[in-house]
Amino acid sequence: MRSAREPRSLAVGSLLRESRKWHGYSRCALAERGGLSVDQLERWEILGVPIPPPKSFVAVAEVLGIPGSALDAALSGQARCLPRDPIEVYEAAPVIEDAIADQGWTPEAIAEALATSPTKVQAWRLGVVEMTAAERLMLSDLVGLASEANAEEA
């Protein structure tokens, strides 16, 4: 049994939670699929994942398709939690960050404009999931139209 004082990564726990939600798994369904208890999965999501992650966590990450690069990014720098502005740590899609910074859009507004979920927008921002070319083009066009509309009003 592992020590209660071992180092843990809240960033990896958050990555797990966001990925689980994005893929549409309940904790119960993912725990069953990954071969562990719901309590264990909940502890990882809330209290963080032990460093280095145990084999059972790696198995769950594989079920969710979390790339090793995303795990490495979450573990780098001894991060204890996700940053308030993930773009500072993770490489996000620039068009999303432009929409947020330049147009004042929220992740929820971006999700609504692209007919997707705010969780998927967050996954794009964290670099867990890449936007397709069509999604990038659509958002770029919407940001361009909003810029033109704002210029005409001014």
Phi and psi in radians as a Rosetta constraint file:
Dihedral C 1 N 2 CA 2 C 2 CIRCULARHARMONIC -1.403 0.35
Dihedral N 2 CA 2 C 2 N 3 CIRCULARHARMONIC 2.680 0.35
Dihedral C 2 N 3 CA 3 C 3 CIRCULARHARMONIC -1.273 0.35
Dihedral N 3 CA 3 C 3 N 4 CIRCULARHARMONIC 2.559 0.35
Dihedral C 3 N 4 CA 4 C 4 CIRCULARHARMONIC -1.235 0.35
Dihedral N 4 CA 4 C 4 N 5 CIRCULARHARMONIC -0.298 0.35
Dihedral C 4 N 5 CA 5 C 5 CIRCULARHARMONIC -1.702 0.35
Dihedral N 5 CA 5 C 5 N 6 CIRCULARHARMONIC 0.108 0.35
Dihedral C 5 N 6 CA 6 C 6 CIRCULARHARMONIC -1.136 0.35
Dihedral N 6 CA 6 C 6 N 7 CIRCULARHARMONIC 2.661 0.35
Dihedral C 6 N 7 CA 7 C 7 CIRCULARHARMONIC -1.141 0.35
Dihedral N 7 CA 7 C 7 N 8 CIRCULARHARMONIC 2.474 0.35
Dihedral C 7 N 8 CA 8 C 8 CIRCULARHARMONIC -2.293 0.35
Dihedral N 8 CA 8 C 8 N 9 CIRCULARHARMONIC 2.662 0.35
Dihedral C 8 N 9 CA 9 C 9 CIRCULARHARMONIC -1.940 0.35
Dihedral N 9 CA 9 C 9 N 10 CIRCULARHARMONIC 1.940 0.35
Dihedral C 9 N 10 CA 10 C 10 CIRCULARHARMONIC -1.232 0.35
Dihedral N 10 CA 10 C 10 N 11 CIRCULARHARMONIC -0.527 0.35
Dihedral C 10 N 11 CA 11 C 11 CIRCULARHARMONIC -1.088 0.35
Dihedral N 11 CA 11 C 11 N 12 CIRCULARHARMONIC -0.724 0.35
Dihedral C 11 N 12 CA 12 C 12 CIRCULARHARMONIC -1.207 0.35
Dihedral N 12 CA 12 C 12 N 13 CIRCULARHARMONIC -0.649 0.35
Dihedral C 12 N 13 CA 13 C 13 CIRCULARHARMONIC -1.075 0.35
Dihedral N 13 CA 13 C 13 N 14 CIRCULARHARMONIC -0.727 0.35
Dihedral C 13 N 14 CA 14 C 14 CIRCULARHARMONIC -1.164 0.35
Dihedral N 14 CA 14 C 14 N 15 CIRCULARHARMONIC -0.705 0.35
Dihedral C 14 N 15 CA 15 C 15 CIRCULARHARMONIC -1.045 0.35
Dihedral N 15 CA 15 C 15 N 16 CIRCULARHARMONIC -0.752 0.35
Dihedral C 15 N 16 CA 16 C 16 CIRCULARHARMONIC -1.061 0.35
Dihedral N 16 CA 16 C 16 N 17 CIRCULARHARMONIC -0.850 0.35
Dihedral C 16 N 17 CA 17 C 17 CIRCULARHARMONIC -1.061 0.35
Dihedral N 17 CA 17 C 17 N 18 CIRCULARHARMONIC -0.841 0.35
Dihedral C 17 N 18 CA 18 C 18 CIRCULARHARMONIC -1.109 0.35
Dihedral N 18 CA 18 C 18 N 19 CIRCULARHARMONIC -0.715 0.35
Dihedral C 18 N 19 CA 19 C 19 CIRCULARHARMONIC -1.157 0.35
Dihedral N 19 CA 19 C 19 N 20 CIRCULARHARMONIC -0.720 0.35
Dihedral C 19 N 20 CA 20 C 20 CIRCULARHARMONIC -1.052 0.35
Dihedral N 20 CA 20 C 20 N 21 CIRCULARHARMONIC -0.809 0.35
Dihedral C 20 N 21 CA 21 C 21 CIRCULARHARMONIC -1.138 0.35
Dihedral N 21 CA 21 C 21 N 22 CIRCULARHARMONIC -0.733 0.35
Dihedral C 21 N 22 CA 22 C 22 CIRCULARHARMONIC -1.089 0.35
Dihedral N 22 CA 22 C 22 N 23 CIRCULARHARMONIC -0.660 0.35
Dihedral C 22 N 23 CA 23 C 23 CIRCULARHARMONIC -1.412 0.35
Dihedral N 23 CA 23 C 23 N 24 CIRCULARHARMONIC -0.089 0.35
Dihedral C 23 N 24 CA 24 C 24 CIRCULARHARMONIC 1.426 0.35
Dihedral N 24 CA 24 C 24 N 25 CIRCULARHARMONIC 0.338 0.35
Dihedral C 24 N 25 CA 25 C 25 CIRCULARHARMONIC -1.542 0.35
Dihedral N 25 CA 25 C 25 N 26 CIRCULARHARMONIC 2.425 0.35
Dihedral C 25 N 26 CA 26 C 26 CIRCULARHARMONIC -1.389 0.35
Dihedral N 26 CA 26 C 26 N 27 CIRCULARHARMONIC 2.869 0.35
Dihedral C 26 N 27 CA 27 C 27 CIRCULARHARMONIC -1.035 0.35
Dihedral N 27 CA 27 C 27 N 28 CIRCULARHARMONIC -0.726 0.35
Dihedral C 27 N 28 CA 28 C 28 CIRCULARHARMONIC -1.074 0.35
Dihedral N 28 CA 28 C 28 N 29 CIRCULARHARMONIC -0.812 0.35
Dihedral C 28 N 29 CA 29 C 29 CIRCULARHARMONIC -1.147 0.35
Dihedral N 29 CA 29 C 29 N 30 CIRCULARHARMONIC -0.726 0.35
Dihedral C 29 N 30 CA 30 C 30 CIRCULARHARMONIC -1.214 0.35
Dihedral N 30 CA 30 C 30 N 31 CIRCULARHARMONIC -0.701 0.35
Dihedral C 30 N 31 CA 31 C 31 CIRCULARHARMONIC -1.057 0.35
Dihedral N 31 CA 31 C 31 N 32 CIRCULARHARMONIC -0.757 0.35
Dihedral C 31 N 32 CA 32 C 32 CIRCULARHARMONIC -1.099 0.35
Dihedral N 32 CA 32 C 32 N 33 CIRCULARHARMONIC -0.793 0.35
Dihedral C 32 N 33 CA 33 C 33 CIRCULARHARMONIC -1.148 0.35
Dihedral N 33 CA 33 C 33 N 34 CIRCULARHARMONIC -0.611 0.35
Dihedral C 33 N 34 CA 34 C 34 CIRCULARHARMONIC -1.545 0.35
Dihedral N 34 CA 34 C 34 N 35 CIRCULARHARMONIC -0.088 0.35
Dihedral C 34 N 35 CA 35 C 35 CIRCULARHARMONIC 1.287 0.35
Dihedral N 35 CA 35 C 35 N 36 CIRCULARHARMONIC 0.664 0.35
Dihedral C 35 N 36 CA 36 C 36 CIRCULARHARMONIC -2.445 0.35
Dihedral N 36 CA 36 C 36 N 37 CIRCULARHARMONIC 3.067 0.35
Dihedral C 36 N 37 CA 37 C 37 CIRCULARHARMONIC -1.438 0.35
Dihedral N 37 CA 37 C 37 N 38 CIRCULARHARMONIC 2.695 0.35
Dihedral C 37 N 38 CA 38 C 38 CIRCULARHARMONIC -1.087 0.35
Dihedral N 38 CA 38 C 38 N 39 CIRCULARHARMONIC -0.663 0.35
Dihedral C 38 N 39 CA 39 C 39 CIRCULARHARMONIC -1.055 0.35
Dihedral N 39 CA 39 C 39 N 40 CIRCULARHARMONIC -0.725 0.35
Dihedral C 39 N 40 CA 40 C 40 CIRCULARHARMONIC -1.123 0.35
Dihedral N 40 CA 40 C 40 N 41 CIRCULARHARMONIC -0.788 0.35
Dihedral C 40 N 41 CA 41 C 41 CIRCULARHARMONIC -1.066 0.35
Dihedral N 41 CA 41 C 41 N 42 CIRCULARHARMONIC -0.763 0.35
Dihedral C 41 N 42 CA 42 C 42 CIRCULARHARMONIC -1.090 0.35
Dihedral N 42 CA 42 C 42 N 43 CIRCULARHARMONIC -0.728 0.35
Dihedral C 42 N 43 CA 43 C 43 CIRCULARHARMONIC -1.059 0.35
Dihedral N 43 CA 43 C 43 N 44 CIRCULARHARMONIC -0.764 0.35
Dihedral C 43 N 44 CA 44 C 44 CIRCULARHARMONIC -1.075 0.35
Dihedral N 44 CA 44 C 44 N 45 CIRCULARHARMONIC -0.759 0.35
Dihedral C 44 N 45 CA 45 C 45 CIRCULARHARMONIC -1.170 0.35
Dihedral N 45 CA 45 C 45 N 46 CIRCULARHARMONIC -0.660 0.35
Dihedral C 45 N 46 CA 46 C 46 CIRCULARHARMONIC -1.622 0.35
Dihedral N 46 CA 46 C 46 N 47 CIRCULARHARMONIC -0.779 0.35
Dihedral C 46 N 47 CA 47 C 47 CIRCULARHARMONIC -1.696 0.35
Dihedral N 47 CA 47 C 47 N 48 CIRCULARHARMONIC -0.176 0.35
Dihedral C 47 N 48 CA 48 C 48 CIRCULARHARMONIC 1.773 0.35
Dihedral N 48 CA 48 C 48 N 49 CIRCULARHARMONIC 2.918 0.35
Dihedral C 48 N 49 CA 49 C 49 CIRCULARHARMONIC -1.792 0.35
Dihedral N 49 CA 49 C 49 N 50 CIRCULARHARMONIC 2.351 0.35
Dihedral C 49 N 50 CA 50 C 50 CIRCULARHARMONIC -1.015 0.35
Dihedral N 50 CA 50 C 50 N 51 CIRCULARHARMONIC 2.574 0.35
Dihedral C 50 N 51 CA 51 C 51 CIRCULARHARMONIC -1.894 0.35
Dihedral N 51 CA 51 C 51 N 52 CIRCULARHARMONIC 2.157 0.35
Dihedral C 51 N 52 CA 52 C 52 CIRCULARHARMONIC -1.279 0.35
Dihedral N 52 CA 52 C 52 N 53 CIRCULARHARMONIC 2.690 0.35
Dihedral C 52 N 53 CA 53 C 53 CIRCULARHARMONIC -1.064 0.35
Dihedral N 53 CA 53 C 53 N 54 CIRCULARHARMONIC 2.426 0.35
Dihedral C 53 N 54 CA 54 C 54 CIRCULARHARMONIC -1.233 0.35
Dihedral N 54 CA 54 C 54 N 55 CIRCULARHARMONIC 2.855 0.35
Dihedral C 54 N 55 CA 55 C 55 CIRCULARHARMONIC -1.012 0.35
Dihedral N 55 CA 55 C 55 N 56 CIRCULARHARMONIC -0.616 0.35
Dihedral C 55 N 56 CA 56 C 56 CIRCULARHARMONIC -1.137 0.35
Dihedral N 56 CA 56 C 56 N 57 CIRCULARHARMONIC -0.594 0.35
Dihedral C 56 N 57 CA 57 C 57 CIRCULARHARMONIC -1.188 0.35
Dihedral N 57 CA 57 C 57 N 58 CIRCULARHARMONIC -0.760 0.35
Dihedral C 57 N 58 CA 58 C 58 CIRCULARHARMONIC -1.023 0.35
Dihedral N 58 CA 58 C 58 N 59 CIRCULARHARMONIC -0.670 0.35
Dihedral C 58 N 59 CA 59 C 59 CIRCULARHARMONIC -1.116 0.35
Dihedral N 59 CA 59 C 59 N 60 CIRCULARHARMONIC -0.728 0.35
Dihedral C 59 N 60 CA 60 C 60 CIRCULARHARMONIC -1.179 0.35
Dihedral N 60 CA 60 C 60 N 61 CIRCULARHARMONIC -0.705 0.35
Dihedral C 60 N 61 CA 61 C 61 CIRCULARHARMONIC -1.063 0.35
Dihedral N 61 CA 61 C 61 N 62 CIRCULARHARMONIC -0.642 0.35
Dihedral C 61 N 62 CA 62 C 62 CIRCULARHARMONIC -1.181 0.35
Dihedral N 62 CA 62 C 62 N 63 CIRCULARHARMONIC -0.688 0.35
Dihedral C 62 N 63 CA 63 C 63 CIRCULARHARMONIC -1.014 0.35
Dihedral N 63 CA 63 C 63 N 64 CIRCULARHARMONIC -0.704 0.35
Dihedral C 63 N 64 CA 64 C 64 CIRCULARHARMONIC -1.457 0.35
Dihedral N 64 CA 64 C 64 N 65 CIRCULARHARMONIC -0.177 0.35
Dihedral C 64 N 65 CA 65 C 65 CIRCULARHARMONIC 1.261 0.35
Dihedral N 65 CA 65 C 65 N 66 CIRCULARHARMONIC 0.487 0.35
Dihedral C 65 N 66 CA 66 C 66 CIRCULARHARMONIC -1.268 0.35
Dihedral N 66 CA 66 C 66 N 67 CIRCULARHARMONIC 2.097 0.35
Dihedral C 66 N 67 CA 67 C 67 CIRCULARHARMONIC -1.223 0.35
Dihedral N 67 CA 67 C 67 N 68 CIRCULARHARMONIC 2.618 0.35
Dihedral C 67 N 68 CA 68 C 68 CIRCULARHARMONIC -1.007 0.35
Dihedral N 68 CA 68 C 68 N 69 CIRCULARHARMONIC -0.581 0.35
Dihedral C 68 N 69 CA 69 C 69 CIRCULARHARMONIC -1.120 0.35
Dihedral N 69 CA 69 C 69 N 70 CIRCULARHARMONIC -0.615 0.35
Dihedral C 69 N 70 CA 70 C 70 CIRCULARHARMONIC -1.213 0.35
Dihedral N 70 CA 70 C 70 N 71 CIRCULARHARMONIC -0.694 0.35
Dihedral C 70 N 71 CA 71 C 71 CIRCULARHARMONIC -1.124 0.35
Dihedral N 71 CA 71 C 71 N 72 CIRCULARHARMONIC -0.764 0.35
Dihedral C 71 N 72 CA 72 C 72 CIRCULARHARMONIC -1.064 0.35
Dihedral N 72 CA 72 C 72 N 73 CIRCULARHARMONIC -0.726 0.35
Dihedral C 72 N 73 CA 73 C 73 CIRCULARHARMONIC -1.115 0.35
Dihedral N 73 CA 73 C 73 N 74 CIRCULARHARMONIC -0.705 0.35
Dihedral C 73 N 74 CA 74 C 74 CIRCULARHARMONIC -1.208 0.35
Dihedral N 74 CA 74 C 74 N 75 CIRCULARHARMONIC -0.564 0.35
Dihedral C 74 N 75 CA 75 C 75 CIRCULARHARMONIC -1.460 0.35
Dihedral N 75 CA 75 C 75 N 76 CIRCULARHARMONIC -0.351 0.35
Dihedral C 75 N 76 CA 76 C 76 CIRCULARHARMONIC -1.151 0.35
Dihedral N 76 CA 76 C 76 N 77 CIRCULARHARMONIC 2.564 0.35
Dihedral C 76 N 77 CA 77 C 77 CIRCULARHARMONIC 1.240 0.35
Dihedral N 77 CA 77 C 77 N 78 CIRCULARHARMONIC 0.314 0.35
Dihedral C 77 N 78 CA 78 C 78 CIRCULARHARMONIC 0.905 0.35
Dihedral N 78 CA 78 C 78 N 79 CIRCULARHARMONIC 0.645 0.35
Dihedral C 78 N 79 CA 79 C 79 CIRCULARHARMONIC -1.010 0.35
Dihedral N 79 CA 79 C 79 N 80 CIRCULARHARMONIC 2.306 0.35
Dihedral C 79 N 80 CA 80 C 80 CIRCULARHARMONIC -1.709 0.35
Dihedral N 80 CA 80 C 80 N 81 CIRCULARHARMONIC -0.329 0.35
Dihedral C 80 N 81 CA 81 C 81 CIRCULARHARMONIC -2.755 0.35
Dihedral N 81 CA 81 C 81 N 82 CIRCULARHARMONIC 2.897 0.35
Dihedral C 81 N 82 CA 82 C 82 CIRCULARHARMONIC -1.163 0.35
Dihedral N 82 CA 82 C 82 N 83 CIRCULARHARMONIC 2.454 0.35
Dihedral C 82 N 83 CA 83 C 83 CIRCULARHARMONIC -1.189 0.35
Dihedral N 83 CA 83 C 83 N 84 CIRCULARHARMONIC 2.746 0.35
Dihedral C 83 N 84 CA 84 C 84 CIRCULARHARMONIC -1.120 0.35
Dihedral N 84 CA 84 C 84 N 85 CIRCULARHARMONIC -0.618 0.35
Dihedral C 84 N 85 CA 85 C 85 CIRCULARHARMONIC -2.094 0.35
Dihedral N 85 CA 85 C 85 N 86 CIRCULARHARMONIC 1.580 0.35
Dihedral C 85 N 86 CA 86 C 86 CIRCULARHARMONIC -1.001 0.35
Dihedral N 86 CA 86 C 86 N 87 CIRCULARHARMONIC -0.402 0.35
Dihedral C 86 N 87 CA 87 C 87 CIRCULARHARMONIC -1.075 0.35
Dihedral N 87 CA 87 C 87 N 88 CIRCULARHARMONIC -0.426 0.35
Dihedral C 87 N 88 CA 88 C 88 CIRCULARHARMONIC -1.219 0.35
Dihedral N 88 CA 88 C 88 N 89 CIRCULARHARMONIC -0.433 0.35
Dihedral C 88 N 89 CA 89 C 89 CIRCULARHARMONIC -1.940 0.35
Dihedral N 89 CA 89 C 89 N 90 CIRCULARHARMONIC -0.731 0.35
Dihedral C 89 N 90 CA 90 C 90 CIRCULARHARMONIC -1.810 0.35
Dihedral N 90 CA 90 C 90 N 91 CIRCULARHARMONIC 2.636 0.35
Dihedral C 90 N 91 CA 91 C 91 CIRCULARHARMONIC -1.455 0.35
Dihedral N 91 CA 91 C 91 N 92 CIRCULARHARMONIC 1.973 0.35
Dihedral C 91 N 92 CA 92 C 92 CIRCULARHARMONIC -1.823 0.35
Dihedral N 92 CA 92 C 92 N 93 CIRCULARHARMONIC 2.931 0.35
Dihedral C 92 N 93 CA 93 C 93 CIRCULARHARMONIC -1.152 0.35
Dihedral N 93 CA 93 C 93 N 94 CIRCULARHARMONIC 2.079 0.35
Dihedral C 93 N 94 CA 94 C 94 CIRCULARHARMONIC -0.985 0.35
Dihedral N 94 CA 94 C 94 N 95 CIRCULARHARMONIC -0.590 0.35
Dihedral C 94 N 95 CA 95 C 95 CIRCULARHARMONIC -1.114 0.35
Dihedral N 95 CA 95 C 95 N 96 CIRCULARHARMONIC -0.578 0.35
Dihedral C 95 N 96 CA 96 C 96 CIRCULARHARMONIC -1.175 0.35
Dihedral N 96 CA 96 C 96 N 97 CIRCULARHARMONIC -0.829 0.35
Dihedral C 96 N 97 CA 97 C 97 CIRCULARHARMONIC -1.143 0.35
Dihedral N 97 CA 97 C 97 N 98 CIRCULARHARMONIC -0.595 0.35
Dihedral C 97 N 98 CA 98 C 98 CIRCULARHARMONIC -1.121 0.35
Dihedral N 98 CA 98 C 98 N 99 CIRCULARHARMONIC -0.746 0.35
Dihedral C 98 N 99 CA 99 C 99 CIRCULARHARMONIC -1.085 0.35
Dihedral N 99 CA 99 C 99 N 100 CIRCULARHARMONIC -0.673 0.35
Dihedral C 99 N 100 CA 100 C 100 CIRCULARHARMONIC -1.302 0.35
Dihedral N 100 CA 100 C 100 N 101 CIRCULARHARMONIC -0.865 0.35
Dihedral C 100 N 101 CA 101 C 101 CIRCULARHARMONIC -1.295 0.35
Dihedral N 101 CA 101 C 101 N 102 CIRCULARHARMONIC -0.797 0.35
Dihedral C 101 N 102 CA 102 C 102 CIRCULARHARMONIC -1.506 0.35
Dihedral N 102 CA 102 C 102 N 103 CIRCULARHARMONIC -0.610 0.35
Dihedral C 102 N 103 CA 103 C 103 CIRCULARHARMONIC -1.800 0.35
Dihedral N 103 CA 103 C 103 N 104 CIRCULARHARMONIC -0.208 0.35
Dihedral C 103 N 104 CA 104 C 104 CIRCULARHARMONIC 1.327 0.35
Dihedral N 104 CA 104 C 104 N 105 CIRCULARHARMONIC 0.332 0.35
Dihedral C 104 N 105 CA 105 C 105 CIRCULARHARMONIC -1.272 0.35
Dihedral N 105 CA 105 C 105 N 106 CIRCULARHARMONIC 2.661 0.35
Dihedral C 105 N 106 CA 106 C 106 CIRCULARHARMONIC -1.737 0.35
Dihedral N 106 CA 106 C 106 N 107 CIRCULARHARMONIC 2.808 0.35
Dihedral C 106 N 107 CA 107 C 107 CIRCULARHARMONIC -0.984 0.35
Dihedral N 107 CA 107 C 107 N 108 CIRCULARHARMONIC -0.579 0.35
Dihedral C 107 N 108 CA 108 C 108 CIRCULARHARMONIC -1.165 0.35
Dihedral N 108 CA 108 C 108 N 109 CIRCULARHARMONIC -0.682 0.35
Dihedral C 108 N 109 CA 109 C 109 CIRCULARHARMONIC -1.176 0.35
Dihedral N 109 CA 109 C 109 N 110 CIRCULARHARMONIC -0.686 0.35
Dihedral C 109 N 110 CA 110 C 110 CIRCULARHARMONIC -1.101 0.35
Dihedral N 110 CA 110 C 110 N 111 CIRCULARHARMONIC -0.766 0.35
Dihedral C 110 N 111 CA 111 C 111 CIRCULARHARMONIC -1.049 0.35
Dihedral N 111 CA 111 C 111 N 112 CIRCULARHARMONIC -0.767 0.35
Dihedral C 111 N 112 CA 112 C 112 CIRCULARHARMONIC -1.128 0.35
Dihedral N 112 CA 112 C 112 N 113 CIRCULARHARMONIC -0.744 0.35
Dihedral C 112 N 113 CA 113 C 113 CIRCULARHARMONIC -1.107 0.35
Dihedral N 113 CA 113 C 113 N 114 CIRCULARHARMONIC -0.586 0.35
Dihedral C 113 N 114 CA 114 C 114 CIRCULARHARMONIC -1.735 0.35
Dihedral N 114 CA 114 C 114 N 115 CIRCULARHARMONIC 0.140 0.35
Dihedral C 114 N 115 CA 115 C 115 CIRCULARHARMONIC 0.939 0.35
Dihedral N 115 CA 115 C 115 N 116 CIRCULARHARMONIC 0.866 0.35
Dihedral C 115 N 116 CA 116 C 116 CIRCULARHARMONIC -2.382 0.35
Dihedral N 116 CA 116 C 116 N 117 CIRCULARHARMONIC -2.956 0.35
Dihedral C 116 N 117 CA 117 C 117 CIRCULARHARMONIC -1.777 0.35
Dihedral N 117 CA 117 C 117 N 118 CIRCULARHARMONIC 2.674 0.35
Dihedral C 117 N 118 CA 118 C 118 CIRCULARHARMONIC -1.050 0.35
Dihedral N 118 CA 118 C 118 N 119 CIRCULARHARMONIC -0.525 0.35
Dihedral C 118 N 119 CA 119 C 119 CIRCULARHARMONIC -1.131 0.35
Dihedral N 119 CA 119 C 119 N 120 CIRCULARHARMONIC -0.683 0.35
Dihedral C 119 N 120 CA 120 C 120 CIRCULARHARMONIC -1.183 0.35
Dihedral N 120 CA 120 C 120 N 121 CIRCULARHARMONIC -0.669 0.35
Dihedral C 120 N 121 CA 121 C 121 CIRCULARHARMONIC -1.068 0.35
Dihedral N 121 CA 121 C 121 N 122 CIRCULARHARMONIC -0.746 0.35
Dihedral C 121 N 122 CA 122 C 122 CIRCULARHARMONIC -1.109 0.35
Dihedral N 122 CA 122 C 122 N 123 CIRCULARHARMONIC -0.688 0.35
Dihedral C 122 N 123 CA 123 C 123 CIRCULARHARMONIC -1.101 0.35
Dihedral N 123 CA 123 C 123 N 124 CIRCULARHARMONIC -0.673 0.35
Dihedral C 123 N 124 CA 124 C 124 CIRCULARHARMONIC -1.095 0.35
Dihedral N 124 CA 124 C 124 N 125 CIRCULARHARMONIC -0.790 0.35
Dihedral C 124 N 125 CA 125 C 125 CIRCULARHARMONIC -1.107 0.35
Dihedral N 125 CA 125 C 125 N 126 CIRCULARHARMONIC -0.609 0.35
Dihedral C 125 N 126 CA 126 C 126 CIRCULARHARMONIC -1.434 0.35
Dihedral N 126 CA 126 C 126 N 127 CIRCULARHARMONIC -0.180 0.35
Dihedral C 126 N 127 CA 127 C 127 CIRCULARHARMONIC 1.412 0.35
Dihedral N 127 CA 127 C 127 N 128 CIRCULARHARMONIC 0.233 0.35
Dihedral C 127 N 128 CA 128 C 128 CIRCULARHARMONIC -1.298 0.35
Dihedral N 128 CA 128 C 128 N 129 CIRCULARHARMONIC -0.630 0.35
Dihedral C 128 N 129 CA 129 C 129 CIRCULARHARMONIC -2.293 0.35
Dihedral N 129 CA 129 C 129 N 130 CIRCULARHARMONIC 2.409 0.35
Dihedral C 129 N 130 CA 130 C 130 CIRCULARHARMONIC -1.606 0.35
Dihedral N 130 CA 130 C 130 N 131 CIRCULARHARMONIC 2.510 0.35
Dihedral C 130 N 131 CA 131 C 131 CIRCULARHARMONIC -1.245 0.35
Dihedral N 131 CA 131 C 131 N 132 CIRCULARHARMONIC 2.560 0.35
Dihedral C 131 N 132 CA 132 C 132 CIRCULARHARMONIC -1.338 0.35
Dihedral N 132 CA 132 C 132 N 133 CIRCULARHARMONIC 2.864 0.35
Dihedral C 132 N 133 CA 133 C 133 CIRCULARHARMONIC -1.050 0.35
Dihedral N 133 CA 133 C 133 N 134 CIRCULARHARMONIC -0.668 0.35
Dihedral C 133 N 134 CA 134 C 134 CIRCULARHARMONIC -1.141 0.35
Dihedral N 134 CA 134 C 134 N 135 CIRCULARHARMONIC -0.716 0.35
Dihedral C 134 N 135 CA 135 C 135 CIRCULARHARMONIC -1.138 0.35
Dihedral N 135 CA 135 C 135 N 136 CIRCULARHARMONIC -0.746 0.35
Dihedral C 135 N 136 CA 136 C 136 CIRCULARHARMONIC -1.097 0.35
Dihedral N 136 CA 136 C 136 N 137 CIRCULARHARMONIC -0.768 0.35
Dihedral C 136 N 137 CA 137 C 137 CIRCULARHARMONIC -1.112 0.35
Dihedral N 137 CA 137 C 137 N 138 CIRCULARHARMONIC -0.770 0.35
Dihedral C 137 N 138 CA 138 C 138 CIRCULARHARMONIC -1.089 0.35
Dihedral N 138 CA 138 C 138 N 139 CIRCULARHARMONIC -0.805 0.35
Dihedral C 138 N 139 CA 139 C 139 CIRCULARHARMONIC -1.156 0.35
Dihedral N 139 CA 139 C 139 N 140 CIRCULARHARMONIC -0.693 0.35
Dihedral C 139 N 140 CA 140 C 140 CIRCULARHARMONIC -1.047 0.35
Dihedral N 140 CA 140 C 140 N 141 CIRCULARHARMONIC -0.776 0.35
Dihedral C 140 N 141 CA 141 C 141 CIRCULARHARMONIC -1.108 0.35
Dihedral N 141 CA 141 C 141 N 142 CIRCULARHARMONIC -0.729 0.35
Dihedral C 141 N 142 CA 142 C 142 CIRCULARHARMONIC -1.129 0.35
Dihedral N 142 CA 142 C 142 N 143 CIRCULARHARMONIC -0.701 0.35
Dihedral C 142 N 143 CA 143 C 143 CIRCULARHARMONIC -1.134 0.35
Dihedral N 143 CA 143 C 143 N 144 CIRCULARHARMONIC -0.729 0.35
Dihedral C 143 N 144 CA 144 C 144 CIRCULARHARMONIC -1.058 0.35
Dihedral N 144 CA 144 C 144 N 145 CIRCULARHARMONIC -0.771 0.35
Dihedral C 144 N 145 CA 145 C 145 CIRCULARHARMONIC -1.100 0.35
Dihedral N 145 CA 145 C 145 N 146 CIRCULARHARMONIC -0.711 0.35
Dihedral C 145 N 146 CA 146 C 146 CIRCULARHARMONIC -1.132 0.35
Dihedral N 146 CA 146 C 146 N 147 CIRCULARHARMONIC -0.684 0.35
Dihedral C 146 N 147 CA 147 C 147 CIRCULARHARMONIC -1.093 0.35
Dihedral N 147 CA 147 C 147 N 148 CIRCULARHARMONIC -0.778 0.35
Dihedral C 147 N 148 CA 148 C 148 CIRCULARHARMONIC -1.092 0.35
Dihedral N 148 CA 148 C 148 N 149 CIRCULARHARMONIC -0.744 0.35
Dihedral C 148 N 149 CA 149 C 149 CIRCULARHARMONIC -1.096 0.35
Dihedral N 149 CA 149 C 149 N 150 CIRCULARHARMONIC -0.730 0.35
Dihedral C 149 N 150 CA 150 C 150 CIRCULARHARMONIC -1.157 0.35
Dihedral N 150 CA 150 C 150 N 151 CIRCULARHARMONIC -0.641 0.35
Dihedral C 150 N 151 CA 151 C 151 CIRCULARHARMONIC -1.165 0.35
Dihedral N 151 CA 151 C 151 N 152 CIRCULARHARMONIC -0.682 0.35
Dihedral C 151 N 152 CA 152 C 152 CIRCULARHARMONIC -1.175 0.35
Dihedral N 152 CA 152 C 152 N 153 CIRCULARHARMONIC -0.610 0.35
Dihedral C 152 N 153 CA 153 C 153 CIRCULARHARMONIC -1.237 0.35
Dihedral N 153 CA 153 C 153 N 154 CIRCULARHARMONIC -0.496 0.35
